[in-house]
Amino acid sequence: MSSTGTARALDPRSLGLPPDFIVVQEANWSQDLSQPAESASSPASVHSSNSGYQYEDDDSGTAVEDGSSTLTGIGSIRITQSDSSSAHATQDNLGRGVVKVEVVVDSSSSEESSISDWFRVCMMRREVRRKAKATLEGETERGKREGKEGHNASGVGIFFTHNVRNHRPTSGNGHYIEIIVTFPHIRTCSELAGSSSSRDSESRLKINNFETNLPGFLHQVDNLAPMMLFRSISLKAGPEAGREDAGADILVESISAKKANFQTSNASIEGCFTVSSYLNLETRNEKIRSSVLFEDHQDLDTNPETNLRGTRRGREGFSQLRMENSNGPISSSIILASPSRISKYQASTDSERGGNFSIQANTTNAPVNITFPIAPPYHNLQLNVSTVLGDVEVQLPETFEGRFDVNVSRPGNAGNPQDVDVVNVNDEANQTVDVDVALIERHSGARRRILEYERQDSTGISGWIFGSGEEEGKFRGEVKVGTSTGKALLKI
């Protein structure tokens, strides 16, 4: 049951809010009468819902901004999207797209007053000020977008008046918080906006920014990639800096974003991610397991200086993926993709452009396994994969060109040659490196791919992969694979 009664007076200073946060309204609590009263000791579900946000249409699509302020406690959050049969188009909000935020507290106490004494749930607004960029000819399209994205961000803040950490409903006086964020279905948005466009870029709900900072809260993201695009999303389930509290899992069925950040601690991060600019996955003492569709973010029509075949340039021109762990394994399958359209600056004879990608995967005391099933030709891959006290295995895409270094470091350099290896997976005999210098040629369409490598010593192998007659391919990408007191394997 939801309540939208008169807000109670609330002093923002008592919540310790940053200066850019404003309390718009405090929600009331109501007993969920739909739950059967089995006994006086049964947990009571208390709902607070005071969170309808209007979206606006702009040139780049529907934009909804939502954020959650810092929360300390125990619970879960689910991020989902309504289906077409239950889209939020009612008489109360007809003509608006509504993001529904439900806060449900399961409590061992049946008294509503005890809930309001422990928790304060508020509708928040964070002031975002951005100056739109302009040129002598007038405001640029980018400036227009940034100006519209500068609208105030709305959200829900949950604050505790007591220390409820580690208090669960079964403890006799505990509380468990469940947050459900439901975005409107795109069909509803199109109908309300009167749009009949069928283009994929216009058929997805676009979210400017979405943030959570919920230490200890399980994060669950539904299958949102087909129907939603986040320009920026940040989910934090780990403890605040300087604290050793346990975090919670972040589980993503699928998500699509330009920039994405997922952080926790002592808990796992798992899911499918489609990202075009930046992705950060960070935890410790647990696993990172990801499937990534990694898209080159460059706009060809606004980057005339781009090297069409992806040779080295400033790192700011790269799509970036970072996976950071400690005492936990990393396993990832990464598909590289680049824009299919041709830039107006690009000659028809030089239509190949594979994109620029920077990827780091680092951990300690655990293994790392990275594979690249598919990648476009002429891509520039800067890859750094390392671990300590663990094995590392990387399989490159068959279109990779550039330099590679595989190393195993040991105390006193007392290495075993069998601990560092390069495998040519396309060789019929599937033989590994067992000679000091080798040259392997393989037909790939009209081009021959050449693999050269040499064993530097008992702990290292270096080499190049490039197309025949195209020596510049040696310097297109760079791969570094390393470990300490483990085994390193590079598959080509």
N, C-alpha and C positions, 0 to 999 in steps of 0.2 A: 504494500500500500504506500502511496506517495503522498507527501504533504507539501503544500505551497502556501502556508499561512503567513501571517505577518511576521516579519523578521524581528528578532530580539536585538536589543542594543549590544554592540560589541566594540570594544576598544581595540583597534588594530595594533596598538603599541604593546598590548599584553601578549600578543602572539609572536613578537620578535620578528616581524616581517621585514624583508629588505625594503628600501625606500620606493622601489618601482612597483611594489605589490599593493593593491587596493582591495579591501573587503567591500564587495557590492551588497551582499545580503547573506544572512545566516539562515540555514535551513532549519525547519522544525522536524521533529521525529514523530513517527506514528507507529502504533502496534500493527503487525501483520496479522490481521484477523483470519487470513486464509490458512494459517497453520493450526492444526488441531491441538487443543490443550490436553495432552495426555496426562500430565501431572504437574504439580506446582513446581517441580524441580526441572521440568523440561526446558531446554533453551528457547528463548523467545527471539524471533527475528524482527528487528526494528529497521525500517527503511527511512532513508532521507533522499529525496529527489527534488532538486531545485536548480535545474541545470540545462534549460533549453537555450541553445545558442543559434542565432541567425547566421546563415552563410550569405556570401555575396558572390555574384558572378562577375568575373573580370575577363580580360582578353585571353588569359591563359587557362581559364576553366574555373570550376567551383573551388573556392578556398574556404576552409574552415580552420580556425586556430583554436587549439585547446592545450592546456597545460595543467599539471598537478604539482602542487607545492610539496616541500619536504614532509615526509611522513615517517614516523618511527613506530613500529609495532609488529604485528603478525597478521597475515591475511593473504589475499590473492587479488589479482586484477586480470580481467579478460577484455580483450579488444576485439570487437566483432562488427559485423554489418548486418542491418536488418534485411530480411528477404522481401521479395516483392509483395507477398501476401500480407505482410504486417508492417509496411512502410509507414513512417510517421507523418502521414498527411491527414490531419484531423481538422475539425472546424476551428480548433484553438490555434493551430499553427499553419493553416492553409496558406500557401505562398511562401513558406519558409522551409529551409532545410534544417532539421534539428539534430544535434548531437545529444544523445540521451546518456546521462551519467547517473547510474544508480549506486548508492552506497548502502550496503546491507550489513548490519552488525548482528551476529549471533551471540547472544549473551545467556549466561546461566541464571541471570536475574530476570524476573518477570516484570520488574518495575521499570516503566519508561523513564522515570526521573533518573535512575542510575545510569542510563545510557547518556543522557544529556549532561550529566555531571562529569563523565569521563571524556566525551568527545565533543568537538565543535566542528561542524561541517559548514563551509562557507562557499558561496559563489565568489570567485576572485577575478580580478582583472590586472594584468601586468602591462604597464605602459611601454610600448616599443616605439622608439623614435629613430627613423632612418631618413636621411636626406636623399631625395631622388637626384640622380645624376643627370646633367644636361649638357648640351653642346651648343655651339654658336647657331646651328640651324634649328635648335629647339630641343625639347626633352626627348631623350632616347627611349626606345622600347624597353630597354633594361631599366631605365630610370622610372618609367611608368609602373613596371612590375614591382620594383622595390618600394615605390611610394604606396602602392596598394597593400603590399605585404607588411607595411608599417602600422596597419591598424592594430588597435589594442588587442592583446591576446587574452581570451577568457579561459577559465578553468575552475577546478574544484580544489579547495584546500581542506585538509583534515588535520586537526590539531588535538593534542592530548593534554588534558589537565592533570593527569596522573601518569606514573610510569607503568605502562601496561606491557612492557617487553616481557616476553615469555609467559604471559598470562593467556591460557587457552580456555575455551568454553568448558572443558571437562575438569578444570581445576576448582570449580565451585564458585569462583567470582571472576572468571575470565571472559574475554571478548574476542571474537574472530571477525575480521572485516573482509567483506567481499565487495569489490568494485567492478562494475560492468559498464564499459564504454561502448555504446552502439552508434555507429555512423549510419546515415540514411542510405537507402539503396539508390543506385545511380539511375534506375528507371524512374523513380519518383522525382529525382532532381531534374531529369530531362523533361519530364512532363510539366513540372512546375515552371521551368524556364522556357517552355514552348519550343524546345530544340528538337529537330528531326535529324541531326547529323549522325552518321553512322561511322565516322572516322574513329579509329581506335584511340587516337590522342585526345579526342573530345568525349569519349564514352566512359572515361574513368573519373571517379570523384577525386579531386585534387585537394590535398591538405597541406597548407603552408608549413605548419609546425605542430608537432605533438611531442610532449615531454612527460616523463614520470620520474620521480625521485622517491622510491618506495623501498627502503631497506627492509629486507626480510620478507618481501611480498613475492609470491609466485607470480610470474608474468606469463600469460597465455595469449598468443596472437592467432586468430583464425586464418582461414585461407583468403587473404585480402588482396593478393597480388593481381588477380584478374580484373578487379573492379575498382581499385583504389591506387593512388600514387601519392606518397608522402614526399614533399620537397625536402623536409627535414624531420627526422624522428630520433628521439633519444630515450632509451629505457634503462633505468638504473635500479637494480635490485640488491646491490651490495651495500655494505656499511659505509658510513661517512668516513672521511679521511681521519686517521688517527684512532679509529675504533677497530676492534677485533671481532665484532659480532658476525655471525654467519649470515650469508646472503641467501638468495633463493634462485631456483632455476628460471631461465628464460627460454620458453619453448615457442617456436615460431613455425606455424604450418606453412605460410608463405607470405612474403611482404615485398613490395616494390617501392623503392625510394631513390632519391638523388643522393642524399646524405643520410647515413644511419649510424647510430652509436648504441651498443648494447654492452652493459657492464654489470658484473656481479662478482661474488667472491665465495669460495667454498661451495660452489654450485655450478651446474653445467649450463652451457649455451648450445642449443640445438635448433636447426631449422633450415629453411630454404629462403634465400635472399636474392633479389634482383636489384642491383645497385649500379648507378652510372657515374658517380663522382667519388664517394668516400664511404667506406664501411670499416667500422672498428668493432671487434669482438674481443672482450677482455674478461678474464676470470683467473682464479688460482685454485689449486687443489681439486679440480674437477675437469671434466672433458669439454673440449670445444669440438663439435661435429657439425659441419656445415656443407650445404650445396649452394654454390654461388653462380648466378649468371651475372658476369662482370662486364658492363658496357663502357666503352670509351665515351667520355662525356663531352668531347670537343665539338664545338659548333664550327663546321667547316667554312661557312659563309662569313664568319667573323674572325677567322684565324688564317689570313693569307700567308703568314710566315711558317705555317706548319709544314714540316717535311713530309711529303706525300707518302714516302715509304718508311716512315717511322724511325728514322735515325735519331740519335740522342739530342735532347734539348733540355730546357729547364724543368726541374721536377714539378713545378707548379702546373705544367701541362699534362700531368699524368692522372689517370684515375687511380685511386689509392685504396688498397685493402690491407688491413692490419689485424693479425690474430696474435694475441699476447696471452701467455699462460705461465704458470709456475707450478711444478709438481702435478701437472695434469697433461694428458695427451691432446694432440691436435690432429684431426682428420678432416680433410676438405677435398671436394671435387669442384673444380672451377672451370667454367666455360667462359672463354673470352669472346667478346663480340664488338663489332665496330659499326658505325653508321653505314647504311647501304646506299644512301644518296650521294651524289657527286657534287662537290663544291663548284661554285662558279669560277673559283680561282684555279680549278684543277683541269689540266689537259685531259682529253679523252683517252690519250695513250697512257696516261699515268693514273688510271682509275683505281688502282690498288692502294688501299691505305688500311693498315691493320689495327691502328689505335696504339695508345701508349698506356702501359699498365705498370704500376709499382706495387709489389706484394711482399709483405713480411709475415713470417710465421715463426715465432720463437717460444720455446718453453725450456724447462729444466726437469731432470729426473723423470722423464717420460718420452715416449716416441712421438715422431711427427710423420704423417703420411699425406702427401699432396699429389693430386693428379689433375691433368688438364685434358679432358676428353676431346675438346674442339677449340680451335683458335683460327682466326683469319690469317691469310698470308700477309707478309710484310708487317707483322705486329712488332712492337717494341716492348719486350717483357724484361723488367728489372725485378729479379726474384732473389730474396734472401731467406733461407730456411735453416734454422739451427736449433740444437738442443744440447744439453749437458747430461751425461749419464743416461743416455738413451739412444735408440736407433733413429735414423732419419732416412726416408725414402721419398723420392720425387720422380714422377713420370712427366716429361715434357710433352707438349703438343707436337705433332709431326711437322707443323709449319714453323716451329721455332728456328730462328737464326740468330747467332751471336756467340759469345764466349761463355764457357762454364768452368767452374772450379769446384772440385769435390775434395773435402779434407777431413781427416780425423786427427785430432790432437791428443797426445798422451804425455804423461810425465816423462821427461827425458827423451821424448821423440822415439820411444821404443814401440814403434807401430808394427802392426801385422798387415802385410799387403792384402790379405783377404778381407780386411775390414773396410776397405774403400774400393768401390767398383763402379764401372759404367757398363750398362747393358744395352746392346742394340736390339730392341724388341722387334725390328723389322727384318733382322737377319734370319734366314731360314733355320740356321743351326742354333739361333738364340745364344750365341757365344758372348762371353764377357771379355773385358779387356785382359789380355794376358801377354801383350807385347809392349815394348816401349813406345813405338810409333806405329800408327795404323792409318789407312786411308780407305774409306768405304764409300762407294757411290751407289745411289739408288735413283731410278727414274721416278719423277713425280710430275706427270703431265709432260710439258715440253722442257721442264727444267730438271736438272740432276742435283740432288742434295748431297753435299759432301760433308763427311764427318772426319775430323782430324783430332787426335788426342795423343797425349803422352803422359806417362807416369813420372811425376817429378821425383818422388822418393817413395818410401814405403807407406806414407800417410797422405799422399795427394795425387790427384789426376787433374790435368787441365787440357782444354781443347776448344774447338770451334765447330760450328755447324753453319754452312752457307750454301748458296746456290752456285752452280758451276758458272764461271765467267762473271761472277758478281762478288768481288772481294769485299765490298762494303758491308755485305751481310755479316761478316765476322764481328762487326762493331755495332750491330743493330740492337741486340739485347745482351743482358748479362745475368748469369745465374750463379749464385753461391750457395753451396750445400755443405754443412759442416756439423760436427759433433765432437764431444770429448768422451773418451772411454766408451764408445759405442760403435756402431757400424753405419756407414754412409753409402747409399746406393742411388745412382742416377740412371733412370731409364729413358732411352731416346728412341 
